[in-house]
């Protein structure tokens, strides 16, 4: 909503948010790996100023999944921004003018006009994020390689390890087909659900 308003430096802010999208996910993963790594990581260099022992967050199952989520969200935030901006700019200003004349509050205008008319953009973003999350590979490989154990593994990293580490092509292919079925089922279900919530004009 803020980036859809006119303010000085709007183009620069949009560019900064979108820039991570053009970086390869594997490169993005390694950039953040050097930030979070145990020995020599930027975060641990800061922590060592206050305590004597570094923190191995990437080896902690309670934290590494959240780090992976944070990195992946940061990288593809720009894609969601573009889709939402396109949706917001497709909403006619006449609706807001009519609501303002009727005395609707800013929150009421958002809840009753913006959010319902933004439903197609929400649908696209939810489905794209579901697909991207279920097949996530690059960032996980760079940050944790699915470890410790399988604590941060995805179906894609498990399929990779089955094929290249264990040379079990049959099980890897089966997992790949299963991943296709799961992603298709989840995506189609989400698409159907959100499409029913959309408002047609």
N, C-alpha and C positions, 0 to 999 in steps of 0.2 A: 504493500500500500504506500509506503514511504517513497520507494523508488519510482512509483507511478506519478508522484507529484513533481512540480517544477521547483528546483532549487539549484544553487550554484554548485557545480562539480558533480551533477547527477550522472553525466556520461562517464566520468572518471570512476565513480563508485560502482556503477554497473560493470565497467571493464574489469576492475579489481576483483569483483565477485565472480565474474565469468572466467578469468584467467586460468584458474586451476583445471578447468575442463580440458584445456588444450594440452595439458601434461599427461603423458602416458601413466596409467594407473600403477604400473610396476615401478616407474621412477618416483611417483608420488609416495608409494609405499616405502621405498628406500630412503627418501628424504626424511620421512617421519621416523623411520627406524633409527637413523643417526641422531634423532632428537631424543628418543625414548630408550636407546640401548643402555645396557648396564655399565659398560666400561667406556668412558669418554663421551657419553651422550650429553647433549646440552642440558637436559632436564636434571640429570644426576650431578652435573657440574654445579648447578645452582643448589641442589639439595645438600651437597657436600660442604657448602658454606655454613650450613646450620647443624649438620650432624655428621658423624664419622663414617656411616655406612650408606652406600648407594641403594636404590630401590629398583628391583628388577620387575617392572610393571608388565613387560611383555611375556614373562614367564609365569605370571599370576593369572590363573583362570578367572578370578573374580573381576579383573580389570582389563585383560587384553581384548576381550570381545567388545568392550565399550570403546577402547582405543581404535579398534578396527572400524567400528561404526562411526566414530568421530571423524576419522580420516576419510572414509568413503563419503560421508555427508558433506564434509568440507569441499571435497573435489567436485562433486556433482550438484552443489547448491546452485551454481550458475545455470544449469539446465532447467531446474525447477523455476528459477527466477524468470527466465525467458518465457516459459510456458504461462506462468501466472501473469506476467506483464502483458502478454498477448491477449489473455482472457480479460484482464482489467480494461485494456484499451478498446476491447470490442463491446463494452457496455455503454450504451447510449447515455449521455449526460442528462437527457430529458427526464429519465427516471429519478435522478437525484434532485433535479430542479422541482419536479412535482412533489416529491417527498418533503423537500425543504419548505415549500409553500404550505403543505399540510401540517408543518410543525414537527416533523420527525427528528429525533435526536441523531447525532452522528453514529452512535452505536446501533440505533434502530435502522438507519439507512444501510449500515454494513450488514446487519443480520438479515434484513428482509429484502435487500436488493443485491448487494455485492456478492454475498455468500451463495445464494441460490443461482445467480447468473454465472458464477465462477465454477459451478459444478463440473462442466466439461473439462476445464483445466485441472481441477482436482482429480478427476477420473484418470486423465492421462498421466499425471504425476504419480498417483498411487500405483497404477499398473506398471509403469516404467520402473519405479523403485522396488516393487515386489519382484519383478523379473531380474533386475540388477542385483538385488540382495540374495536371491536364491541361487544365482549362478556366480557369485563373487569368488574370484580366484586370485587376481594379481596382488591386491593389497594384503590379503592373508598370507600369501607366499612370501612376500617381502618382509612383513612384520614378524610373523610367528611360525610360518610354514605349517600351520595347523596345530601347533603344540601349545602347551605341553601335552603330550599324548595326542588325543583328538579334541581337546577342550575348545579350540577355536577353529576347528576344521569346518569346511563347507562341503557340499556334495561334489563340487568341482575339484577341490584339493584332494579329497578322498579318492576320486576317480583317477587323478594324476598319480597319486602315490601307489594305487593298486596296479596301474599299468607300468610305470617306470621303476618303482622300487621293488615291487613284488613280482613283476612280469606276469600278472594275472589279467590277460587281455579280456577273457570271457567275463569275469566279474566286473571289470572296469566298464565294458560295453553295456552290461546289464544295468549298472548304476547310472550310466549315461542315459539309457532309455527311461529308467525310473525318474531321473531328474527332469527329462522332457515331459513326462506325464504329470509330475507334481507341479512344475512351472505352468504348464498349460491349464491344469485344473484350477490352480489358485488364481491365475491371471484372468481366465474366462469368468470365473465366479465373481471376482472383484469387478470386472468390467460390466457384467450383467447387473450386479448390485448397484453400482454407482450410476450406471446409465438410467436405471429406474428412478433415481433421485434427481436427475437433471430436469430442468425446466425448458420447454421448447417455446420459442417466441414466434 
